[in-house]
Amino acid sequence: LQFLYFIGSQIFFLCLSGKRTTMSEGSLISLASATSAASGGLLSCLMLYPLEMLKALMSMGDGKTVQQALEEVGGVQGLYKGVQYKCSQVVVAKFIYFYTYTTMQNRHKNLYSRAFTTSENLLAGYLGDIAVVPVALPIECVVTATQKAAKQKNGDKITLRDTLQKIHATKGVVGFYSGLRWQLVVSMLSAIQQTIFDQIRSVIIKGRTALSPREALLLGALARLIALTFVYPFMKLKTVVQAAEQSDNSASLLTTIQRNPLALYNGFAPEAVRGVLSSALLYLVKEQLHEVVMRAFQQVKR
């Protein structure tokens, strides 16, 4: 509700005419960046959710094959269970992240008249992702519980109410923030990815306002692949913790890691494919849509 209120207030200010509006140019840029990123995130989520489901199912098991994962959820149709919750999480997360990140970027540029250094870029990206956690992590826990239930029910209908009751009955309120400790590390994924993208983008853009579709696609994919290689083991741990029946199974996880450290990369292949394609689509849409959204907001403002 707070997120919807924030969006509504921003649109309300945009709808005020000329002198009455209080929105600055920097706020417009942040809002346009967040809106275009959320749009790209929604498109990529709708297209790639089955791969997300496969990754989660393979992460919950011990080296399951794609065929085994499909059998557990009742076929290809079962890979779309929970897609509405995941897409909601993606839209909210991308909007908050890019609004926060772009706002910090604009204020830094106004104060120091220069772009982020690499370390500043990493810090801003990390803080932007941390700002997402209070809203997005509970939704992600619901998504993970839905995916686990799909595996157990083998095709039966799963309602949101059942999922919420199951999480609360099993873990209590803290169950909606399962994996929080790992999320604080996983947040580095967005920081590394955004830093790589921005640093390379600043070199190749050469005075243009946006990358070409091909440049945005390839650069988004490259940034995600590099970041994912470093952060995936922590993503694996977070998924397992969220799916666990107990609120904390760190001891058993540690034992598993000590026996087979490479188990931390189970499910890496489908996540790499999904993540790379998702980031490529997101940055492709964001780069092409940002200027369109910006012009539309400016027209409304006038």
N, C-alpha and C positions, 0 to 999 in steps of 0.2 A: 504494500500500500504506500509506503514511503517512496518507493521508486516511482510508482505511478503518479504520485503527487509532484515529485520533482520534474518528471517529464511534462506534466500538465502545466506547471508553473512556467517552465521554459517556453512552451508553445504560447502561453498566455502573454508573456512579455513580447514575444515575436509579433503577436497579433495587434499590439498597441501601435499606434501610428507615430511617425517622426519623433517629435520632441518628447513625447510621453514615454518612450521606451527607455529602459535602463540597461539594456544589454550592450556590452562593449563589443568591439570587433574581435577581441580575443575569445569572448564567450561564444560568439557565432562560429568561430573557427573550431573551438572545442566541440560544440554541439553538432556541427557538420561532420567532423571527424568521427564522433561517437555514433551518429546516426548511420553513416555510410558503413562503418565497421560492423555495427549490429546487423545491417542488411546483408552484408557479405557473410557474416557468421551464420545467419539463419539459412541462407542458400546452401552453404557448405554442410550444415547440420542435416538438412532434409535429404541431401544427396548421399551423404556418407555415413549416416547413422548405423546401417548394418555392419560396417567395418568396426565402428565403436563397440557395438554389441559383441562381435566376435572377439575383439581384443579383451574385453572385460571377462567373457566366459573362459577364454584361454588363460587369463591371468589368475582366475579363481581355481584353476585346476593344475595338475602336475604334468605339463607338457602335452595337453590335449591337442589333437589334430583338428583341422577345420571341419572335417566330416563328423567327428565326435561331438563337436560343439553344436553343429546344426541339428543333429539327432536329439540333443538334450532340450532344445527349444521348440521342437516340432516342425523343423524345416525352415525355409527361407522366410516365410511369413512371420515366424516368431522373432526374427531379427529386428522387427520394427516395434516391438513392445517397449513402451517407455519413451518413444520418440518425442511425444509432446512435452514431456518434462525436460528432456535433454535440450530441446530447442529453446525452451523457455530459459533454461540456465545459460545457454550460449548467448542469447540476445541480451539478457541482463548483464552478464559478465563482460561481454565485448563493449557494451555501451558505457558501463561504469569505468572499465579499464581505460578505454581511449579518451573518455572525457577527462579523467583524472590525469592521465599521462600528458595529453595535449595541453591542458591547463598549466601543468608544471613546466612544460617545454616553453610555452608562450611567456610565462612570468619570468623564467630564467633569461630568456632572450631580451625582454624589456629591461631587466635589471643589469645584465652584463653585456648586452649587445653582441652576443656570440651564441653559437649553437652548443649543445651538450658536448663535453668530452666523453670518452668511452666509459670512464668510471661513473660520471654523472648520469649518463644514459642508462647504465645498469641499475643504478640506485633508483632513478625515476621509474623505470620499468618494474622494478621489484615492488616499490611502494604502490604503484598503480594496481598491481595484482593483489597485494595485501588488502587494498580497499574493496576488492571484489568479494573477499572471503566471507564476511558476515552474511551476505545475501546469497551468494552462489553455492557455498558449501552445503547448506541444508538441502538445496535442490539436487545437488550432485549425490548426496546420500540417498535421496528418494530414488534417483535414477539407478544407482548401484543396487538398492534393495529390489527394485522392479526387475532388473536384469537377473538377479539371483533367483527371484521367485519364478521368473519365466523358465529358468533352468530346472527348477524343482517341480513346477506344475505341468511342464511338457505340453503347452498349448492351451491350457485353461485361461479364462479371463482373469485379469488382475486389476483391481480397482485402486484408485488413489487412497481411498479411505482405509482399505485393508493394509496397504503399504505403510501408511502413517501409523496405524495402530500397531503393526508388527514392530516397527522401529521403536516406538515408545514403550511397548510392553517388554521388549528385549533389553533395551539399553537406557531407557528413560530419555529425558530431554537432551542429555549429552550425546545421545545416539545420532542426533542431527548434525553433530560436529565431529563425528568419527573421522580419524585420520588427520586431525588438525595439525598435529606436530609435523607430519610429513608434508602437509600442504604448505607450511612455512618454507620448506625446502623446494617443493615443486613450483612455487611461485617464481623461482629463478628461471623456469622455462620461458615464461613470457618476457622476462628481463633480458635474457640472452638473445632470444629470437628477435625482439624489437631492436636491440642494440646492433646486431648484425645487419638487420634490414636497413636501419637508419644510416649507419656508417657507410655502407656500400651505396645506398641510394644517393647520399649527398655527393658521392664521387661521380656517379654516372648520369645524374639528372641534368647537369649542364645548363642551368638557368631555366629549364622548363618547369611548368607547374605540376606536372604529373608524369609518372613513368608510363611507357607504352604497355599495352596489355601483356605482351610477351615478357618484357622486363619484370613487371610486377609478379607475373606467374612464376618465373624462374627464381627470382630473388626471394619471394615468399617461401617457396619450396626449399631452397638451400638453407635459409635461416632456420626453418623448422627442423630440418634433418640434423643440422649441427647441434642445435640446442637439445633436441630429443635424445641424442646419443649420450649426452652427459647426465640428463635428468631422469631418464626412463626408470632406472632401478627404484627411485623414490616414488614415482608414480605407481609402480607395481606394489610397493609396500602400502601405499595409501589405499589402493583398491582392495587389497587383502584385508586390511584393518577394517574398512567400511563394511566388508562382507562378512566379517567374523561374528559369531554369535555372542562372544564376550566383548566388553567395551575395550579391553586391552589384552592382546595376545602377543605382546612383544617378545616374551621368552621363547615361545614356540617358533616365532618368525626368525629370531636370532639363531636358533638351533638349525632351522632349515637352511639359512644362509651359510652357516658354517659348514654344513655338509656339502652343499652345492651352490657356490656363489653365482654360477651362471644361470641358476633358476630365476634370478632377478630379471633376466632378459626374456623369460617366457612371454610370448605374446608380442614381442617387439616388432616382428614383421608386419602384422596387420595394423598395429598402431603407427608404425612408420609410414605405411601407405596412406592410412586415413589422415594422419597428422600433416603429412606433406601436401596431400591434395587439399585438405581443409585450409591450411595456411595460404596455399597458392590461390585458391578461389577467394578467400577473404581479402587478401591484398589486391587481387585483380579487381574485385568489385569496389573495394574502398578507394583505390586510386582513380578509377574511372567515375565513380559516383560522387566523390567528395566535392568536386567543383560544381557539379550539377546541384547538389544539396545546398552548397554555400550560396549559389546564385538565387536559389529559390527562397532561402531564408532572408537574404538581402532584399529581395523583392517584397516579401511580406513585411519586413521591417519598415520599408519606405511607404 
